[in-house]
């Protein structure tokens, strides 16, 4: 990233107000206070704090209403923590966004250090605020333009949410063979670590990567019999895995 803006208004310590008492709001309140900021909150929706920074940690559909409740200029900078939302709902304010690329568990406490973070700003100073907050939390910021927000957030959903969905499918199918979830965990962890180290093409293993059509067919038949609602998902994933491995299906002999 470029060198941070040196505007004194965005030099720590900042007076921050966090609006929204959900998991992210509670976690950011604690983390910012731990980083040496003067923090008010987490405040309820509709709050109108006087601060250097008002950070909206509310559901996406509530961002516009929470921003509208803020008197323009009472908080010098106003930001939200949504991954998919542009800066448009913050119109009328010096706007930025800060989206930690991580999940926050129940309890509202999370280690932010080392996680990625999408930032954006309506001005150089506002972007500087987002970068300053990210640096204080030891996040790794990357600027994501408004036009790229939906794609960025979809990638995050695939990497986190859909991964859990797929492991749930594996858990269900394994249970039909009497295999408990915990026995799949080392396999799943190793696959994720291999992907992190080498990327998808090199990390992919199994029958699609080997071109073992007979095994794929037996797997498909078992899923069709035992968990038929997963068959379309299996077929789609086999097709997607062929793209990753660059291996087309082997023609069946007549």
Buried (B, 14 or more C-beta within 10 A) or exposed (E): EEEBBEEEBBEBEBBBBBBBBBBBBBBBBBBBBEBEBBBBBBBEBEBBBEBBBBBBBBEBEBBBEBBEBBEEEBBBBBBBBBBBBBBEBBEEBBBBBBBBBBEBEEEBEBEBEEBBBBBBBBEEBBBBBBBBBBBBBBBBBEBBEEEBBEEBBEEBBEEEEEEEEBBEBBBBBBEEEEEEBEEBEEEBEEBEEBBEEEEEEEBBEBBBBEBBBEEBEEBBEBBEEEBEEBBEBBBEBBEEBBEBBEBEEEEEEE
